[in-house]
Amino acid sequence: MHTAISARFINVAAAALTGAALLFGSNAAHANQIVARVSLSQQIMEVTVDGRPTFAWKVSTGDRAHVTPTGSFKPTRMHAMWYSKKYDNAPMPHSVFFSGGYAVHATYAINRLGRPASHGCVRLHPDAAADFYQLVEAFGPANTSIVIVK
């Protein structure tokens, strides 16, 4: 199944890059850019590639006792697998860290997606987290923005 995800990702990324090059030329200011917009009120992450809507996924962000930071961030580090040092070595597959210990990462608690449930991170379905991780790897952290709004 992971092969199917990778093939879908490659097709999406290639189409986005080709479309951007055709529309804007290779010197476009917003070409080769990823923006992941997380809405805390809607519990959704919308990803645009070169200004084109590409993905929309349910998320779980911080619960009542834990804040998810708002603002605009760049990925600071990435780990195919990370274990939380703060929360009992909880697994954090496909982690894209954006502010200190906060990351966009996969969760196995997929039944909780669509409502606040995390300790502040942005949780995604494992397939979505793998796609997002691959997208950030392909375009690069410098060309990726994670924007979190209320």
JOUR-V990644 format. One record per helix or strand of 3 or more residues. SS is the DSSP state (H for helix, E for strand). FROM is the first residue (numbers start at 1). TO is the last residue. If there is no record, write none. Layout:
SS|FROM|TO  SS|FROM|TO
//
This chain:
H|2|24  E|34|39  E|44|49  E|52|58  E|71|73  E|77|83  E|91|99  E|102|107  H|110|112  E|122|125  H|126|139  H|141|143  E|144|149
//
